[in-house]
């Protein structure tokens, strides 16, 4: 048995209304004098009201290429990561020295030594902590990280694992790029971090969070082109195909039903849907194909509106909000899920 005992989210200090970010994108991405009506429409329809960024908006004008953005990434990721892990351990009533495994995931910056290595001394983690830095999973990594740490903890006695996600998406926005993919990315993605504390069977921590029952990973052949990065001298250039909602509609329902069936469950039995906020069209696709009742994804949509899509950190913010705002009755099932580059999905069955 693996149990989630605490989740803590961290956001950088600069908070902006969507309109202010739209104006910044118009200034930096569109040709001088260009018609901005398409940009305005994309940003207005993104389901986002406010977002946080690691720099003030005028600070992005000075970022020239991958190196400059990555320097900012390393400094901010260490600071936000430390805040997220410290907050999660405090909520769990655990000390840094209690941590046996630290998994770190990101898709918005590169660091060697990795961010998790830089946090060991800063946070007071043990020198023998097992570290697992993961790059490339993108939006799916929050759910996948919970699943892989469950794999690690299964069969262990009293071990403590921490998943840390830091995503600074604003540092990947491409200047002088008016492509539809870049404009959609600048409409949706924000900056943030989150940490989750999980414990193995027999740990002394009070059992207040949900148990991880089972997990499933699914890679969809022939869909590798729909989401990812092109790595260029200017930085990470987003690959974001309009077909993403169609892929969700084509595959998700069958995957979820097949995942739940061995447990004697159907989608209608799920008490809480902890879903990554991929964007309004993706959430509409999830709602439609799963025939979800009205309000089932309210926490997810609220998270999207308040902080944007935080890539791998987003589903963990939704998990935190579910724990704090709409905790279901003990013994009822929940489903944590996310989708990302590959194209792939990750499903985690929870029992509250």
C-alpha positions in Angstrom: 0.0 0.0 0.0 1.2 3.5 -0.9 -0.5 6.5 0.6 -0.4 10.2 -0.4 0.0 12.1 2.8 0.7 15.7 1.7 0.7 18.0 -1.3 2.0 21.5 -1.4 2.0 24.0 -4.3 4.3 27.0 -4.9 3.9 29.9 -7.3 6.4 32.6 -8.2 5.7 36.2 -7.0 4.6 37.9 -10.2 0.9 37.5 -10.8 -0.8 39.0 -13.9 -4.2 39.3 -15.4 -4.5 37.4 -18.7 -5.0 40.7 -20.6 -1.6 42.0 -19.4 0.1 38.8 -20.7 -1.7 39.1 -24.0 -0.4 42.6 -24.4 3.2 41.4 -23.6 2.8 38.6 -26.2 1.5 41.1 -28.8 4.6 43.2 -28.2 7.1 40.4 -28.3 5.7 37.8 -30.7 3.7 39.7 -33.4 5.3 41.7 -36.2 5.1 45.5 -35.7 1.7 46.8 -36.7 0.2 43.3 -37.1 -3.5 42.6 -36.6 -3.8 41.1 -33.2 -7.4 40.0 -33.3 -6.5 36.3 -33.6 -4.1 36.5 -30.6 -6.8 38.3 -28.6 -9.4 35.6 -29.4 -7.0 32.8 -28.5 -6.1 34.3 -25.2 -9.7 35.2 -24.3 -10.9 31.7 -25.0 -8.2 29.9 -23.0 -10.2 29.7 -19.8 -7.4 31.5 -18.0 -7.9 34.7 -15.8 -4.6 35.1 -14.1 -1.1 33.5 -14.2 2.2 33.7 -12.3 5.6 34.2 -13.9 9.2 34.1 -12.5 10.0 37.4 -14.0 8.1 40.7 -14.3 6.6 40.9 -17.7 9.1 43.5 -18.9 11.9 41.1 -17.8 11.3 38.8 -20.7 12.4 41.4 -23.3 16.0 40.8 -22.1 16.1 37.1 -22.5 18.1 36.3 -25.6 18.3 32.6 -26.4 18.3 29.3 -24.6 21.3 30.1 -22.3 19.8 33.3 -20.8 16.5 31.7 -20.2 18.0 28.5 -18.7 20.1 30.6 -16.2 16.9 32.1 -14.9 15.3 28.7 -14.8 18.0 27.1 -12.6 17.9 29.9 -10.0 14.1 30.0 -9.9 13.6 26.3 -10.0 15.8 25.7 -6.9 14.0 28.4 -5.0 10.5 27.3 -5.9 11.4 23.6 -5.5 12.8 24.2 -2.0 9.6 26.0 -1.1 7.4 23.2 -2.4 9.3 20.4 -0.7 9.6 22.2 2.6 5.8 22.9 2.6 4.9 19.4 1.7 7.1 17.9 4.4 5.8 20.3 7.0 2.2 19.4 6.1 3.1 15.7 6.5 4.8 16.3 9.8 8.1 14.9 8.5 11.7 16.1 8.5 14.0 16.3 5.5 16.1 13.5 6.9 13.0 11.2 6.7 13.0 11.3 2.9 14.3 8.1 1.3 13.6 8.9 -2.4 13.4 12.2 -4.2 12.0 12.3 -7.7 12.3 15.5 -9.7 10.5 16.2 -12.9 10.5 19.1 -15.3 10.3 19.9 -19.0 11.1 23.6 -19.1 14.8 23.8 -18.2 18.0 21.8 -17.9 20.4 21.6 -15.0 23.5 19.5 -14.3 23.8 18.9 -11.4 20.1 18.5 -11.5 17.7 20.6 -9.4 17.1 17.7 -6.9 20.9 17.4 -6.3 21.1 21.2 -5.6 18.3 20.8 -3.1 19.8 18.0 -0.9 22.1 20.3 1.0 19.8 23.3 0.9 16.9 21.4 2.5 18.9 19.1 4.8 18.1 15.9 3.0 20.3 12.9 3.8 23.4 12.4 1.6 22.2 8.9 0.8 18.7 9.9 -0.5 17.9 8.1 -3.7 17.4 10.7 -6.5 15.6 10.3 -9.8 15.6 13.4 -12.1 13.2 13.0 -15.0 13.0 15.1 -18.1 10.7 14.9 -21.1 7.3 13.6 -19.8 5.8 17.1 -19.9 2.2 17.5 -18.7 1.8 13.8 -17.9 4.7 13.8 -15.4 2.7 14.8 -12.3 0.5 11.7 -12.6 3.4 9.5 -13.9 5.6 10.6 -10.9 3.0 9.5 -8.4 2.6 6.2 -10.3 6.4 5.5 -10.5 6.9 6.3 -6.8 4.1 4.0 -6.0 5.9 1.3 -8.0 9.1 2.0 -5.9 7.3 2.0 -2.6 5.2 -1.1 -3.2 6.6 -3.9 -1.0 8.8 -1.6 1.1 8.3 -1.0 4.8 7.9 2.5 6.1 9.7 4.4 3.3 9.1 8.0 2.4 9.2 9.3 -1.2 8.8 12.9 -2.4 7.8 13.9 -6.0 8.9 17.5 -6.9 7.7 19.1 -10.1 8.9 22.6 -11.2 7.7 24.0 -14.5 8.6 27.6 -15.6 6.7 27.6 -18.9 7.0 31.4 -19.4 10.8 31.0 -20.1 9.9 28.8 -23.1 7.7 31.4 -24.9 9.3 32.3 -28.2 9.8 35.9 -29.2 9.1 36.9 -32.8 7.0 33.7 -33.2 3.5 34.3 -34.3 2.8 30.6 -35.1 -0.6 29.3 -33.8 1.2 26.8 -31.5 3.2 29.6 -29.8 0.2 31.8 -29.5 -1.8 29.0 -27.9 1.1 28.2 -25.5 1.4 31.8 -24.4 -2.4 31.8 -23.7 -2.4 28.7 -21.5 0.8 28.0 -19.7 2.1 29.5 -16.4 4.8 29.0 -13.9 4.6 26.9 -10.7 5.8 24.0 -8.7 4.4 21.3 -6.5 5.6 18.5 -4.2 3.9 15.4 -3.0 4.8 13.2 -0.1 4.0 9.5 -0.3 4.7 6.8 2.2 5.0 3.0 2.0 3.1 0.4 4.0 3.6 0.6 7.8 4.8 4.2 8.0 3.9 6.0 11.2 2.4 9.0 9.5 -1.3 9.3 10.1 -3.3 7.9 7.2 -5.1 11.1 6.1 -4.6 11.1 2.3 -5.8 8.6 -0.4 -4.3 5.3 -1.0 -2.8 4.5 -4.4 -4.6 1.3 -5.6 -3.2 0.8 -9.1 -1.7 2.6 -12.0 -1.7 2.4 -15.8 0.6 3.9 -18.5 -0.6 4.2 -22.1 1.3 5.3 -25.2 -0.7 5.9 -28.3 1.1 4.8 -31.5 1.3 7.2 -34.3 0.7 10.3 -32.2 4.3 11.4 -31.4 3.9 14.5 -33.6 1.0 16.1 -31.7 2.9 17.5 -28.6 6.5 18.2 -27.6 9.5 20.5 -28.1 11.7 21.4 -31.1 15.0 22.4 -29.4 16.6 25.4 -31.1 19.2 28.1 -30.3 16.3 30.3 -29.3 15.1 27.8 -26.7 12.3 25.2 -26.5 9.8 25.7 -29.3 6.4 24.2 -28.6 4.9 21.5 -30.8 1.1 21.6 -30.2 -1.2 20.1 -32.8 -4.9 21.0 -32.9 -5.6 17.3 -33.0 -4.9 16.8 -29.2 -8.6 16.9 -28.2 -9.4 14.4 -31.0 -6.7 12.0 -29.7 -8.4 12.2 -26.2 -11.8 11.5 -27.7 -10.4 8.5 -29.6 -8.6 6.8 -26.8 -9.4 7.9 -23.3 -12.8 6.3 -22.6 -11.7 2.8 -23.6 -8.5 3.2 -21.5 -10.4 4.4 -18.4 -13.1 1.8 -18.6 -10.6 -1.0 -19.1 -8.5 0.2 -16.2 -11.5 0.4 -13.8 -13.3 -2.8 -14.8 -11.0 -5.3 -12.9 -11.8 -3.3 -9.7 -15.5 -3.7 -10.3 -15.8 0.0 -11.1 -17.3 2.2 -13.8 -16.6 5.9 -14.5 -19.9 6.8 -12.8 -18.5 5.3 -9.5 -15.5 7.7 -9.3 -16.1 10.2 -6.6 -13.4 12.7 -7.5 -11.7 13.3 -10.9 -8.3 14.8 -10.4 -7.6 15.8 -14.0 -4.7 17.8 -15.5 -6.1 21.1 -17.0 -4.8 20.7 -20.5 -7.1 23.5 -21.8 -10.8 24.0 -22.4 -11.0 21.9 -25.5 -9.2 19.0 -23.8 -11.4 19.2 -20.7 -14.5 19.3 -22.9 -13.3 16.2 -24.6 -12.7 14.4 -21.3 -16.1 15.5 -20.0 -17.9 14.3 -23.2 -16.2 10.9 -23.7 -16.4 10.0 -20.0 -20.0 11.3 -19.7 -19.0 13.1 -16.6 -21.7 14.8 -14.5 -21.9 18.6 -14.3 -19.2 20.0 -12.0 -17.0 16.9 -12.0 -14.1 18.9 -13.3 -14.8 22.2 -11.5 -11.6 22.1 -9.4 -9.6 21.5 -12.6 -11.3 24.3 -14.5 -10.8 26.6 -11.5 -7.1 25.8 -11.3 -6.8 26.6 -15.0 -8.5 29.9 -14.5 -6.5 30.9 -11.5 -2.9 29.9 -12.5 -3.1 28.5 -16.0 -1.7 25.2 -17.2 1.5 24.5 -15.2 2.5 21.4 -17.2 3.4 18.6 -14.8 2.7 20.7 -11.7 -0.9 21.3 -12.7 -2.5 18.0 -11.8 -0.7 18.1 -8.4 -2.2 21.5 -7.7 -5.6 20.0 -8.6 -4.8 17.1 -6.2 -3.9 19.6 -3.4 -7.1 21.5 -4.0 -9.2 18.3 -4.0 -7.6 17.3 -0.6 -8.3 20.7 0.9 -11.7 21.6 -0.6 -13.6 18.5 -1.7 -12.3 15.5 0.1 -14.8 12.6 -0.5 -16.1 10.1 1.9 -13.5 7.5 3.2 -13.4 4.4 1.0 -14.7 6.0 -2.1 -12.6 5.8 -5.4 -10.9 8.6 -7.2 -9.0 8.9 -10.4 -5.9 11.0 -11.0 -5.0 11.4 -14.7 -2.9 13.4 -17.1 -1.9 13.3 -20.7 1.3 14.5 -22.4 3.9 14.1 -25.1 4.2 10.8 -26.6 1.2 11.1 -27.0 0.4 9.3 -23.8 -1.8 9.1 -20.7 -1.3 8.1 -17.1 -4.0 6.8 -14.8 -3.8 6.5 -11.0 -6.7 4.8 -9.1 -7.1 6.3 -5.6 -9.1 5.1 -2.6 -9.9 7.9 -0.1 
